[in-house]
Amino acid sequence: MPYSTLIFDLDGTLSDPAVGVIRCMNFALTSFDYSPLPEHEITQHIGPPLELTLGKLSGSEDKTHIAALAAKYRERYGELGFKENTLYPGIEHMLSSLRANGQRLGVCTSKLPSNAIKILECFKLIHYFEFVSGPATPQPKSQQLQELLATGSISEDALMIGDRAVDLQAAHSNSLKSAGVLWGYGDREELKVEGPTHLFASPEELTERLQR
C-alpha cells in the first residue's frame, strides 16, 4: 500500500459545514455589534483557522478581540453549529471501503478536537479513524502535522487530503505527499498551484485510485 496513513481534513473534505459556520460566524460578529455578512463572504473563508478568518472578516488585528470573537463563535458552535453539518455524498462508503482494504485513517482539522469528534460521532464515522487531531489553542495545521510526526502518530509516507491550499501547504512543509479534493471549498486553480500529488474529483475516484 503506497501510504501508511490517509489523513483527512474535516470541513470541506468529509462534511460541508456551511450552515453552521455561517450562523456561528454571524452570531459572533453581531454579538460585538458588527453587521451580519452574506453567505458568500463567509463560505470563501471556510478551511483556514478560525482566528485567521475572524480577523479578516472583522478587520481587526487585536488578538484579544479576535479571541473574544472566537470564543463567542465556539459558544454557539459547541451547542448547535456542529449539528448543522452535512455529510458529502459518498463519504461513508469511501471510508468503509478504505478501511476494509486495510488502510489506516486519521483526521487533522483546525477545529477543536471536541467539536470534530462530535461531528464524526453524529455521522457515525468516528470508528473509522485511528486519531483525530485538532488544536486546543490556535495553531497552524503545519504544526499539527509536525507534532503527529514527532509523536509517531504518522510517518513520512502518510498522505494529507484536503480541499484548501492550507491543507496542501501544511503537508508540503512537513515533506508529506498531498491530495486535493474538488468537492469542497477550494477550486481546481487554488489546489493545482500547490502541486498536490493527487487531485480527486469525487470520493469514488479517491477510493478507486488509492486502493490500487
N, C-alpha and C positions, 0 to 999 in steps of 0.2 A: 504494500500500500504506500503510495508516494508521500502522504502526510501523516505524521504521528497523531496530530490533533487538528480538528477543524474548529476554529474559534469564531463564533458568530457575534456580530453586533446585534443589538436588540431592536431599537427604534429604526423603522425603515428597512429592516432586513428580515426579522421574524414577524414583527407586528407593526401595524400602522397606528401610531399614537396621536394622529392629528386632532381628533375631537378633544381628547383630554388635555393635550398641550395647549391648544387654542384657549380653552376655557380657563385653564390654570394660569396661563400667561396673562390673560386679561384680568383675571381675579387679582393677581399680584400687582399689576400696573394700576388698576383703578383703586386698589387699597391705598395707594400712595398718590392719588389724585392725577394720575396720567389718564389720557383718553384711551379707550379701548382701541385696539388695532384690528384692521380687517384680516381675514383668514390668510390671504396670500402673503401678507407681510410677516406673518409668524411662521407659516409652514416652510418657507425658504430657509429658515434657521434651524429646522429640526436636524439633530445629529450632533453638533458640537456641544461642549459642556454648557450647562445651564447658565452659569455665571457669565460666561462669554456672551451668550445670546442676550441675557438681560441687560448687560452693559450696552450692547448695540441698540437694542430696542428702546431703552430708556434714555440713551445718550449720556449716561453718567459714567464717570471714571472713578467715582468714590467707592472704594472697596467695601466700606462699612454699609453704605446704602445698597449696593448691589447684593451684599449678603442678606440684608433685610428683605429685599425683593425675593431672593431665592427662598428664604425661609417661608414667606407668605405663599409662594408658588407650591412649595412642598407640603404646606399645611393642607391645601385642597387636594393635591395630587395623592397624598397618602391616604386620604379618606375616600375620594371619589375618582380622581383622574386616572388612576391605574385601571379602573374598571371600564374606562371609555376607550380602551384599545380594541383594535380589530385584528384578528389573525389573517395574514395574507393567505389566499388560496394556495393549496399545495404544500404548505409548510409542514404540517403534521406528517404527511406521507413522506416528505423528503427526510425528515429527522428519523422516522421509523425505518426507512429503507437504509439510511446510512448506518444506523446502529445495528440493524440486522446483518449488515455487511462487515461488522466488526470495527467500525470507525469510532474513535474516541472524539467526543464533542464537548465544547465549553462555550461560555458566553463572556464577552468583555464589553461592558456598557459604561456610559458616562452617568447612568442613573445610580442613585443609592442602591446598594445591594438588596436592601429590604424591599424596595419597590420593584426591582427587577424580579425578585423571587415571587412576589405577589402576582405579577403578570404571568409568569411562567406557570404558576400553580393554577391561576384562573383558567388557562387554556390546557391544563393537564399535560404540560410539556416538561416539567421540572425533572422527571426521571430520566430524560434523555441525556442530561448534562452531568459531566464529572465535576464541574465547578462553575460558579457564577461570580465574575469579578466586577466590582463596582467600587468607586472611591467613597470612603466615609467623609472625606473632605475634598474640596476642589483639586483635581489632579488631571493632567493630560493623559489621554489614552496611551501615548507612547510610554509613559512612566508605569502605567498599569501592566503593559506587556513586559516591560523591563523587570518588574517585580515577579511576574509569573515565571519568567525565565530564571531569575535568580533563586527562586524557591524550588525550582524543579517541577512546577506545575505543568509547564510546557517545555518542549525542547526546540532546537533551532530548525527542525524540519516541520514545524507547525504552519498552518495556513490561516491568515486573518481574513475574514469575509465581512464586507460591509457595503453600505450604499452611499457613503460620502467620502470625499477626499481625505478627511481627517482620519478615517479608518485605515486607508491605504498608507498614508504618511506615517502613522504610528507603527505599522508593520515594517516599513522600509527603514525607519530609524533604528529598528532592532534587528535588521538583517533577516527579516522574515518574508516569505512569499505572501502575496496578497491576491484577493479576488474581489472584484466589484460586482454588485448586483444591480440590475436595471429596473427593478420593480419598486424601488424606494424613492428617496428624495433627491438623489444625485443623478444627473443625466449622463449620457454617454460621454459627452465632451469633458465634463468635470472629472470623470473617472479615468478616461484614457490619458489625460495629461499626467497622471501619477504613475503610468506604466505598470498596471497590475499584471500579474502572471496569467490571470484568467478574468474574463468578463462574461457574466451569465445573464441571459435574458429572462429566465424563469427558474423556479425551484426544480422543475423537471429536468431542465438542461444541467443544472448544477449536480443533481443526483446522478444522472447518466454519465457525466464526464468524470466525476470524482470517484465513481465506483469501478472505473476501468482498472 
